Amino acid sequence: MLIWLQFLVCTIVIVYGGSRLSRYGDVIAETTGMGRTWIGVILMASATSLPELFTGIRSVAIFNSPNIAVGDVLGSCMFNLLSLAMLDVSRKVAPISTLAHQGQILTASFGVLLLGLTTISLLAGRTIPTLGWIGLYSLVIPLVYLAAMRLVFNYERRRIAEFLSEVKEEARYEHVSK
């Protein structure tokens, strides 16, 4: 019974922290001008993935159970997509995919690519070349991730610059009385 109470308390803390994290992520995006996509992809994703990171570390390093680590990460990814679908159903205005800007196509594409690399590594199993104990995919995935973050950052920076130039252009005759 105590374990269920501890689980419930942790769940409440995560729900409260998640709602605060969302608000402060939005504030950071607005005040720094870095863009909501960038903040979502880097800060929000990193902060909300910390439980998977620590679960993975503990399951592999302490309990020698790599299946828990892989299941946790991939299961979390699937649950996050289910969350998007549930949000979409509960929102009565328009589908979320129509409200998110086109820059999310870039993040979704790299997500598919990274999941594809992971799938290939799982299917290939022990046939993938290694460098000592490190699988080749463990070197490729971070490189693809870094390339993706760089492209998303550059895209978001261009998008913000275009928006600011449009706003500046629109406000050109603001001082003229009507």
BELMO-V814981 format. One record per backbone hydrogen bond with DSSP energy under -0.5 kcal/mol. NH is the residue of the N-H (numbers start at 1). CO is the residue of the C=O. If there is no record, write none. Layout:
NH/CO, NH/CO
This chain:
5/1, 6/2, 7/3, 8/4, 9/5, 10/6, 11/7, 12/8, 13/9, 14/10, 15/11, 16/12, 17/13, 18/14, 19/15, 20/16, 21/17, 22/18, 23/19, 24/20, 25/21, 26/22, 27/23, 28/24, 29/25, 30/26, 31/27, 32/28, 33/29, 35/29, 39/35, 40/36, 41/37, 42/38, 43/39, 44/39, 45/40, 46/42, 47/43, 48/44, 49/45, 50/46, 50/47, 53/49, 54/50, 55/51, 56/52, 57/53, 58/54, 59/55, 60/56, 61/57, 62/57, 62/58, 63/58, 64/60, 65/59, 68/65, 69/65, 70/66, 71/67, 72/68, 73/69, 74/70, 75/71, 76/72, 77/73, 78/74, 79/75, 80/76, 81/77, 82/78, 83/79, 84/80, 85/81, 86/82, 87/83, 88/84, 89/85, 90/86, 91/87, 92/90, 98/95, 99/95, 99/96, 100/96, 104/101, 105/102, 106/103, 107/103, 108/104, 109/105, 110/106, 111/107, 112/108, 113/109, 114/110, 115/111, 116/112, 117/113, 118/114, 119/115, 120/116, 121/117, 122/118, 123/119, 124/120, 125/121, 127/124, 128/125, 131/134, 132/130, 133/131, 134/131, 135/133, 136/129, 138/135, 139/135, 139/136, 140/136, 141/137, 143/139, 144/140, 145/141, 146/142, 147/143, 148/144, 149/145, 150/146, 151/147, 152/148, 153/149, 154/150, 155/151, 156/152, 157/153, 158/154, 159/155, 160/156, 161/157, 162/158, 163/159, 164/160, 165/161, 166/162, 167/163, 168/164, 169/165, 170/166, 171/167, 172/169, 173/170, 174/171, 176/173
